[in-house]
Amino acid sequence: MADIRARPERNADVLLIDKVQGLAGHDVNFLPELCSAGISVLLAGDDCQQTFDTSRDGNTNATLHDNITCQETCFTEAGMLPEWETLIKTWRCSQTVGEFISSDLHIPVVAHISLHSRIETVNDHEQVTALCADDGIIKLFYREHHRYGCYSLNWGVSKGLDHFNDICIVMGYTHWKLLTDNHLKTMKPVTRNKLYVACSHARGNIRFVPEKLLRSFR
């Protein structure tokens, strides 16, 4: 373990670990060794973007993501000081998208600059077909995006990508009903997290479309 601490000390003054919300299993047990190196260590993450784990090692740290208190305890015991204010504002999303995520998904998001964009539902077959054929707009599916012949990804996989302007979010029957009934906040936490990831990667407008109108692209 001494070698683990010595390597960052020899090669860096500051160690930044991003996406820590995905750490799990024995990766979490490895964290204190890195944090005990004789340099500054900064961990950055967004608990609401926790959509998959770095590793799954049986019951090792299996309950870490049950609530934010478990994570706070883990990081505090590793010598880290939790801080919630510095990165609270997004540089990517418009004020409109931030307000939508805050109100409809109950995940607080504040925009750094007051840009405005459009969020709309599209339920017209011709318009949806045109959107699907437009390779300038990413189509984000809940799952199995590869089954559709268009420029696409899954909701949660868009995490870490930063080059989308307008996006099209495809909703299955249940999710579409929750959207139109204003009940998105009642989604299961992991599903809501994935939708949050999708929404928060729009620099511009968001269009929601029902998946049933894209079946001709399968």
ABEGO torsion letter per residue (X at the ends): XAAAAAAAAAABABBBBBGAAABBEAAAAAAAAAAABABBBBBBBBAAABABBABBBEABGAAAAABAAAAAAAAAAAGBBBBAAAAABBAABBAAAAAAAAAAAGBBBBBABBBBBBBBBBABAAAAAAAAABAABBBBBABGAAABBBBBBBAAAABGBAABBBBBBBBBAAAAAAAAAGAAAABBAAAAAAAAAAAAABABBBBBBBAAAAAAAX
